[in-house]
Amino acid sequence: MARPLAAATAFFLAIMSISQGVFAADPFEAFSVLRIEKKLAPDFSLPQVGGKTVRLSDYKGKIVLLGFFKTF
């Protein structure tokens, strides 16, 4: 599923670039799409319920989703 979608997206971007008279190597620039710069998150540690401490650096190279919430 991912390959046909990627191919269709690339084809669409190429057609749109040509139709706008812009044959840009960078489709982000051609369509004025904002790029987000990658930055390293600062390392921190948090205690788990069982008492063990978990550090963000323990998950280096993996996708991490953090959810912070506050209770009253």
N, C-alpha and C positions, 0 to 999 in steps of 0.2 A: 504494500500500500504506500509506503514512504517513497519508493522510487518513482512511481507514476505521478505522485503529487509534486515531487521535486522537479521532475521533467516538465510538467505542465506549468509550474511556477516560473521556471527558467524561460520557457517558450513565451509565456505571457509578458515577462519583463523585457525580453528581446524585442517582441513585436511593439510594445509600448514605447521603447526607446527609439526604435526606427520611425514609428509614426509621429513622434514628437520632434524628429529631426535631431535627436540627441543619441548618438551611438557611444554612450559612456561605458567605460570599463567597470565603473562602480554604480550599480543600480540605486544604492542609497543616496548617492549624490544626485543622480538624475531625477529622483522623485522627492528630493529634499526631506528624506527620512532622518530623524534624529538617531545618532549612534550613541550608545551608552558605553562609556569606557569601563573596562574591567579594572577593578581595584581589589587588592587583597583586604579581607576583613581582619581587624585586629584580633589576635588570639585572646580568648577569655575562657574561664572555667566556671562551671555551675555544679552545685551539689545535686545528686539524684536523691530520690526518696529513701533508698537503701543506705545512704551515707557515702557512696562512692562519688568521686569527683570526675566529671567529664569535661575534657578540653575540646575546643573547636579544632585544634590542630590534630586531634585523634582521627578526624574525618577528612584529612587532606586528600584531594583528588576525587572526592565524592560530592554529589549534590546534596546540600543540606537545606532543609526548610525550617526556619525558626519561627516560632509563634510565641510572642510575649503577651501576656494579659495581666490585668490587675483585678483583684477582687476587693470588695469593700467590707 
